[in-house]
Amino acid sequence: MSTKYIYTFGVIMTVVVALLLAGFRTVTAEAAARNEDIFNKREILATLAEPLAEAGSPIETLTDAEVLAIFDEQVEQIVVNPAGEQVADVEFSAIDLAKEYKKPEAQRLYPINIFNIDGERYYVFSVRGNGLWDAIWGNIALASDLNTVTGASFDHAGETPGLGAEIKDNAGWKSQFKGKKIYNGDEFVSILVRKGGAIDQEHEVDGLSGATVTADGVTKMLYNGLKAYQPFIEEQRAEAGATSMNLK
């Protein structure tokens, strides 16, 4: 076999292997992106576990296809600016809160998932903040009154297992958020994670033992995160109030 033939064969094999690897990386990246998207959607749906269960779609039994179908058929995804105005020329999928929070507040954009479940509207707001070691983030859902919490989900980049990581792992702790109010009358107050246990049962939840800094981070994240949506929330509350008055 000539040296030239061996060289040509080697070049061809190198190109073939490179193409196969590139194709494998593309397929793997697409699968990873799809899995991450479904995971994030499940986290959002977790904030609406009760209304979904009442509608016959308990989240623990939903297949990936059913999760995607809910978002296709029952969700309006919008982007708003700091004034609470909908931004029509920006794709919802283009919003990355980690990047948005690096911008000046006046330039940030915020995503909102609006669900229609059995004729009722639910609003899921995404928030982001800092824990003890790194970033924390989450979703909090409000009922149609844009005051009553239906559920919350949280995640983190590096909180301590058994301590700060409980914001993600402790289902019992997260369940405390259901039914809490983010307004006290007309005053926005958000929800306080109180060390030593909740005192105001409408606006507070119990803290996490041994994870005071992370819990304080959740309090700050919820207050600042929801306050960023306040112009939108209050406009919707005003419109709902006006509609209610007109129906009387």
matplotlib code that plots the C-alpha trace (Angstrom):
import matplotlib.pyplot as plt

x = [0.0, 1.5, 2.3, 0.0, -2.9, -2.3, -2.2, -5.4, -7.2, -6.1, -7.3, -10.7, -11.0, -10.2, -12.8, -15.4, -14.7, -14.8, -18.2, -19.5, -18.4, -19.9, -23.2, -23.1, -22.4, -25.3, -27.7, -26.6, -26.8, -30.3, -31.4, -29.9, -31.6, -35.0, -34.5, -33.6, -36.6, -39.0, -37.3, -37.9, -41.5, -42.1, -40.7, -43.2, -46.1, -45.1, -46.3, -49.8, -50.0, -53.4, -55.3, -53.8, -54.8, -58.3, -58.4, -57.4, -53.7, -51.7, -48.1, -46.6, -48.2, -47.6, -45.5, -43.0, -45.4, -48.2, -46.1, -45.3, -48.9, -50.0, -47.6, -48.7, -52.4, -53.0, -50.2, -49.7, -46.0, -45.3, -42.4, -42.7, -40.4, -39.9, -43.0, -45.1, -45.7, -45.7, -42.8, -44.1, -40.9, -38.9, -39.2, -40.1, -37.5, -34.8, -35.2, -32.5, -33.0, -29.4, -28.4, -31.2, -30.1, -26.7, -28.3, -29.3, -32.8, -34.2, -33.1, -34.3, -37.0, -39.1, -40.9, -44.5, -46.3, -50.1, -52.1, -55.7, -56.8, -60.5, -61.4, -59.2, -56.1, -52.9, -49.7, -46.3, -43.4, -39.8, -37.4, -33.7, -31.3, -28.4, -28.0, -25.1, -22.7, -24.1, -27.3, -30.7, -33.8, -37.5, -41.0, -44.0, -47.6, -50.4, -54.1, -56.4, -56.5, -52.7, -52.3, -52.8, -49.9, -50.9, -47.3, -43.6, -40.6, -36.9, -33.5, -29.9, -26.4, -24.5, -26.3, -25.3, -27.1, -29.4, -29.3, -29.7, -30.4, -33.6, -35.2, -35.3, -35.5, -37.9, -41.4, -42.9, -41.2, -42.2, -45.8, -46.0, -46.1, -49.5, -52.2, -49.9, -50.6, -48.1, -50.3, -51.5, -54.5, -53.2, -49.6, -47.1, -45.2, -44.1, -43.4, -40.9, -39.0, -38.7, -36.1, -37.7, -41.0, -43.7, -45.6, -47.8, -49.6, -50.7, -47.3, -44.6, -43.3, -41.0, -37.2, -34.9, -32.9, -29.2, -29.7, -30.4, -28.4, -30.1, -33.5, -32.8, -31.7, -35.1, -36.9, -34.8, -35.3, -39.0, -39.4, -37.1, -38.2, -41.9, -41.5, -40.0, -43.4, -45.4, -46.3, -47.8, -49.4, -51.1, -52.3, -53.9, -55.4, -56.9, -58.4, -59.9, -61.3, -62.9, -64.4, -65.8, -67.3, -68.9, -70.5, -72.3]
y = [0.0, 3.3, 6.1, 8.4, 6.0, 5.7, 9.4, 10.0, 7.3, 8.9, 12.3, 10.8, 9.0, 12.1, 14.1, 11.3, 11.1, 14.8, 14.9, 12.1, 13.9, 17.2, 15.4, 13.7, 16.9, 18.6, 15.8, 15.7, 19.5, 19.5, 16.7, 18.5, 21.8, 20.0, 18.2, 21.5, 23.2, 20.4, 20.5, 24.3, 23.9, 21.3, 23.6, 26.3, 23.8, 22.8, 26.2, 25.3, 21.8, 22.2, 23.8, 21.4, 18.4, 19.7, 20.0, 16.4, 17.0, 16.1, 17.1, 13.9, 11.9, 14.3, 12.9, 15.2, 15.5, 16.5, 19.1, 20.6, 20.4, 22.4, 25.2, 25.1, 25.1, 26.8, 29.4, 32.9, 33.8, 37.6, 39.8, 43.1, 46.1, 47.8, 49.9, 46.8, 47.3, 44.3, 44.2, 42.6, 42.5, 40.3, 36.5, 35.0, 32.3, 35.0, 36.1, 34.9, 36.3, 35.8, 38.1, 40.5, 41.0, 42.1, 45.0, 48.3, 48.0, 50.4, 48.2, 44.8, 42.7, 40.2, 37.0, 36.1, 32.9, 33.3, 30.1, 29.4, 26.4, 25.6, 29.2, 30.7, 32.8, 32.2, 34.2, 32.8, 35.2, 34.3, 35.8, 35.6, 36.5, 35.4, 32.7, 32.0, 30.7, 31.5, 32.4, 31.3, 31.6, 30.5, 30.9, 32.1, 31.7, 34.1, 33.4, 35.7, 38.3, 38.8, 38.6, 35.0, 32.6, 29.2, 27.8, 28.4, 26.5, 27.4, 26.2, 27.2, 27.0, 25.9, 26.0, 23.5, 20.1, 19.7, 23.4, 26.1, 23.5, 22.8, 25.7, 23.2, 19.9, 20.5, 20.1, 20.7, 24.1, 25.2, 24.2, 27.0, 29.6, 28.4, 30.8, 33.6, 37.2, 39.6, 42.6, 43.9, 45.8, 48.0, 47.9, 45.6, 43.6, 40.4, 37.3, 37.2, 34.0, 34.5, 32.9, 31.3, 30.8, 32.8, 35.4, 37.0, 34.0, 35.9, 37.2, 35.1, 31.5, 29.7, 30.0, 27.1, 25.8, 26.4, 28.3, 31.9, 33.5, 31.5, 32.2, 35.9, 35.6, 34.1, 37.0, 39.6, 37.7, 37.6, 41.2, 42.6, 40.1, 40.6, 44.4, 44.4, 43.1, 45.5, 47.9, 45.0, 43.5, 46.7, 47.5, 44.1, 44.4, 47.8, 46.4, 43.5, 45.8, 48.1, 45.0, 43.8, 47.2, 47.3, 43.9, 45.0]
z = [0.0, -1.1, 1.4, -0.6, -0.3, 3.5, 3.9, 1.8, 3.8, 7.1, 6.0, 5.0, 8.3, 10.2, 8.4, 8.9, 12.6, 13.0, 11.3, 13.4, 16.6, 15.5, 14.7, 18.1, 19.9, 18.1, 18.9, 22.5, 22.9, 21.4, 23.8, 26.8, 25.9, 25.5, 28.9, 30.6, 29.0, 30.3, 33.7, 34.0, 32.8, 35.5, 38.1, 37.0, 37.0, 40.6, 41.7, 40.3, 41.7, 43.4, 40.5, 38.0, 40.2, 40.5, 36.7, 36.4, 35.6, 38.7, 38.0, 39.3, 36.5, 33.6, 30.8, 29.1, 26.1, 28.4, 30.1, 26.7, 25.7, 28.7, 27.8, 24.2, 24.9, 28.3, 28.7, 27.5, 27.8, 27.8, 28.5, 30.4, 31.0, 34.4, 33.7, 33.5, 29.8, 27.5, 25.1, 21.9, 19.9, 22.2, 22.2, 25.6, 25.0, 24.7, 28.3, 30.6, 34.1, 35.0, 32.2, 32.8, 36.4, 35.2, 33.4, 35.0, 36.5, 33.9, 31.1, 32.4, 30.9, 32.9, 31.8, 33.0, 32.4, 32.5, 32.8, 32.0, 34.2, 34.1, 33.3, 36.0, 35.4, 37.3, 37.0, 37.5, 38.1, 38.0, 40.5, 41.2, 44.0, 46.1, 48.8, 51.0, 48.4, 45.0, 43.0, 44.0, 41.9, 41.8, 40.6, 42.5, 41.3, 42.2, 41.8, 39.7, 42.5, 42.0, 45.7, 46.9, 46.4, 45.0, 45.2, 44.9, 43.7, 44.3, 43.1, 43.7, 42.3, 45.4, 48.7, 51.4, 51.3, 54.3, 55.1, 52.4, 49.7, 51.5, 49.6, 46.7, 48.4, 51.3, 49.9, 53.3, 53.7, 50.2, 50.9, 53.5, 50.7, 49.5, 50.6, 51.7, 50.5, 49.0, 49.7, 53.1, 52.0, 49.2, 50.5, 48.8, 51.5, 49.8, 52.0, 54.9, 55.7, 59.5, 61.6, 64.6, 62.9, 61.2, 63.3, 60.7, 59.2, 56.1, 55.0, 56.6, 56.5, 58.9, 58.4, 57.7, 60.6, 60.2, 56.9, 58.0, 55.2, 52.5, 54.1, 54.2, 50.6, 49.7, 51.5, 49.7, 46.4, 46.7, 47.8, 45.0, 42.4, 42.9, 43.3, 39.8, 38.5, 40.7, 38.0, 35.9, 39.0, 40.1, 36.6, 36.4, 39.9, 39.0, 35.8, 37.6, 40.2, 37.6, 35.9, 39.2, 39.8, 36.4, 36.9, 40.1]

ax = plt.figure().add_subplot(projection="3d")
ax.plot(x, y, z, "-o")
ax.set_aspect("equal")
plt.show()
